[in-house]
Amino acid sequence: MNNNEVVSYLIENNLKVTCAESCTGGLLASAITSVPGSSACFDGSTVSYANAVKHRELKVKSSTLKKYGAVSPETAMEMCLGAYKKFKSDIAVAITGIAGPGGGTEEKPVGLVYLGIKTKNTHIAIKLMLSGTRDEIRSKTVQKALDEIYLTATDIVNNR
């Protein structure tokens, strides 16, 4: 799904989405808000690159960051929960990962990304293993997040 289709679907179905982004640095929010009229489905976003911001703005527990690290399913889930509560949206999406070219380890290589998705009835983390340059990894992450927003919105609409 492209950003225009996702935004149109959200607007048609009176759904709101928000983002909590780390490694994509606001690219998902930018993709959504680049669509005219997107204010009908998007109120705000948090770019939480630093752990201190994840903790302060999104209420990610210090213990989670210490035990699992910033790039983990646990952190992704707490990020999207924080965004969900902060913005009171129907869908919150969190992104945390290692876009490279540095920063990867054997345990957490470049290209490891976690998406968190939170709705009234869903709270999951999705693991991605992506390849490419930093820009390609970030772009692929945004595309996957848009796909997940659409699938999640469709699930909400079908279960009303």
DACORDA-V373005 format. One record per backbone hydrogen bond with DSSP energy under -1.0 kcal/mol. CO is the residue of the C=O (numbers start at 0). NH is the residue of the N-H. If there is no record, write none. Layout:
((CO/NH) (CO/NH))
//
This chain:
((1/5) (2/6) (3/7) (4/8) (5/9) (6/10) (7/11) (8/12) (9/14) (10/13) (15/89) (15/90) (17/92) (18/45) (19/94) (20/47) (21/24) (23/26) (25/29) (26/30) (27/31) (28/32) (29/33) (31/34) (34/37) (36/39) (37/40) (37/41) (40/16) (45/20) (49/53) (50/54) (51/55) (52/56) (53/59) (60/64) (61/65) (62/66) (63/67) (69/71) (71/75) (72/76) (73/77) (74/78) (75/79) (76/80) (77/81) (78/82) (79/83) (80/84) (81/85) (82/86) (83/87) (90/17) (91/117) (92/19) (93/115) (94/21) (95/113) (97/110) (107/104) (108/111) (110/129) (111/97) (112/127) (113/95) (114/125) (115/93) (116/123) (117/91) (121/118) (123/116) (125/114) (127/112) (132/136) (133/137) (134/138) (135/139) (136/140) (137/141) (138/142) (139/143) (140/144) (141/145) (142/146) (143/147) (144/148) (145/149) (146/150) (147/151) (148/152) (149/153) (150/154) (151/155) (152/156) (153/157) (154/158) (156/159))
//
